[in-house]
Amino acid sequence: WLGDPRFDYDLGSKAQPVLLPCSLPGYEYQLDPYIGCGHQCLYCYALCSQNGGWMNEVRSYKNLSERLADQVSQLDPQPIYMGWYSDPYQPIEAERCQTRELLQVLLDAGFSACILTKSDLVVRDIDLLLRMPEVSVGISLGFSDDCLRYLLELGTPRNHSRITALQTLKEAGIDTYALICPILPFLTDIPMLLK
C-alpha cells in the first residue's frame, strides 16, 4: 500500500444507487463497500480501468448503509455479489467495519451475499454470514510463492492465512469456494495451488 488511504464519505449523490447490475450468472446486483482498494494488486482490472486513480486513496459513498437499506426495501430478497471492483475485506475494513454494516443491512432485509475476497478478515463476520440463507464466501489465490505474492499483491494477507480462513468458514458451515486468479503465464503454479 502506497500510503494512508483517504476515506471520503462525500463521494456520490444520495440519488446514486449503491447496488449496481451484476453480469455474473445468478446475481442480479453487486455491491462494493469501498471505491478503490488497499490491496493494490498490480494486475487489477478495476485499478487499470480507473487510470491509476485508486493508487493513493480509498473512498466510499456517503450514508452507504442507509442508501443500501432504501434500495433493498424495493427489491425481493436475493443474494448480492460483493467483491467485483474492490475487495470488501481490504485493510481499511478492519478499522471502518463498513462491509460488516452492509452485511447487517442485507441480513435485516432477508438478503444474502456471495463474497469474494483475498483477506482472512472475513472470518470476523461468521456470526452474520451464518444467519444468511444461501451465503457463500470465496477466497482467491494467484501465487503459491509468497515472495511473488508480495511483489504483485503488496497489501494482501499471506496465502496460509487465506487458506486457514477458507477452512474456518467451511468448518462453520458456510459454503466456500476457491478462485485461482489471476493466472499469469510462468508465474501462477496451478498444480501447487490445487495441492
N, C-alpha and C positions, 0 to 999 in steps of 0.2 A: 504494500500500500504506500502510495507516494506522499502521504501527509495526512493530517487530520481531516476527515470528511466534514463538509459543511452541511448541516441539516436545515432545510428550508421548508417550514410549514406553509409558506405562502404560494407555493407553486400550484397553478391550476385554479380555475374559477369554480365556484360552487356548482355551477350547472354542468361542468365537465364530468362525464361518467368515469368511475374508477374501475368498474367491471368492463372489460373490453372483449370483443369477439375473439374466440379461440379457434384456430384452424386444426387442432388435434382431434382426431376422431373420438367421439364420446364425450366431448366437452364443448359446451356452448360458449362459456365465458372463461376468461383468465384474469388473474388479479396479481399485480405486482405491488407489494407493500412499499418498495423503495424505487426511486429513479436513480440509476447508477448502481455501481456495485464495488464494494471494497475488496472483493477477491482479486480484481484486476487481472483476470486471465488474459494473456496476450493474444489468444486466438478467438476471443469472444465475438460472436456475430453481432450482438447488441451493442457492444462497445464500438465496434467498427462502424455500425450504422449511424452512430451519433458523432462521427468525425472526431473522435477523441474527446468529446465533451464531458465524458464521465471520468476522466483521468484524475481529477483533483477534488471531486465532491460527490456526495450522495445526497439526494433530495427526496422529498415526499410531498404528497398533496396536503393541503390544509383540511383539517377536520375529516380525516380519512375514515375513521370508524363511523362517524355519523353519516357520511355520504354513502358508505357501503350499506349501512342499515337501511337507508332510504331506498337504494336500488334493489336490494334483495326482497324488500317488502312488496315489490311489484312483480316478483317472479315466483315460479313454482320451485320448491326445494330441489336442489340438484348438486352434483359435485362441481367445484370450481377448481380450475388448474392454477397452481401457484409455482412460479419459477420460470416463466417464459423469457422475460427480458432481464431480470435481475434475481439474484438468489435471495429468497425470503429469510434465510438464516445467515446472511453475511455478517461480518464482525460487529457492525453497529447495532444489530438486533439484540445482542447481549445486554446493551445499555438501554435501548429505546423500547424494546418489547412490543413493537408495532405489529409484527406478524402474529404474536400471541393475541393481541387485542382484536385483530381481524378474524382470527380463528374463533374467538368467543362470539363475535357478531354472527358469523356463519352458523355456529352451533346453536345459538339462541333462536335463529330463524329456521332451523331444521335442515340446513345445508350441510354439505360435506366438502372435503378437499382432496385433491391429488397434489402432492408436494414433490418437487424435485429440488434437491439441494446438494451442495458439496460439504455441508457442515454437520458435525456431530451435535451442534446446539439443538437440533430438532428434538432430541430426546427429552429436553426440558418440558416440552408440551405434550407428552404422552397422556397426561390426565385429560386434556381436552380432546385429543385425537381419538381416544378410546370411546368417547361418547358420541362420535360422529358415525352415521351409517356409511358403509362402503368407503371408508377413508383408505388412502394408500400413500406411502412415502417411498420415494426413490432417492438413491444416492448415486452420484456419478463419479466415475474414476476414469482417468485417461492415461495414467502413467504408473507403472509398477515401481519405478525408481524414484524415491523421494527427493533426490537431488535434482532430477529433471523436473519433477512436480514443482519444486520450489522455484526453479527458473521460469516456468511458464504459468504457474498459478501461485504467485507470491503470497497472497493473503488467505490461502485455503488451509484447512487442517490437514494433518498427515493422513496418509492412506489408512494406517492402522486405526486411527480414531474414527474414520468414516465407516470402516468395516465393523468395528465394535458397535457403533451406533445402529447400523443396519441389523445386527444380531439382537441388540437390546429391543429394538422396535418389533422385530419378528417374535421374540420371546414374549413380548407384552400382548401379542395377539393382533398386531396391526399388519395389514397386507403390505408387503415390501417388494421392491424391485431394485435391481442394479442396472445402471446405464454405463456402458463403456463409451465414453465421449470426452474429448474428441478422439478420433482415430487418425493419427498422423503417421504417414509412412516413415518407417525406420525408427520411430520414437515410441509408438504405442505397442507394447508387447501383449497382445490379446491372450495368448495361451497362459502367460504368467498371471494376468489379471483374473482369468477364469479360475485358476487354482485358488 
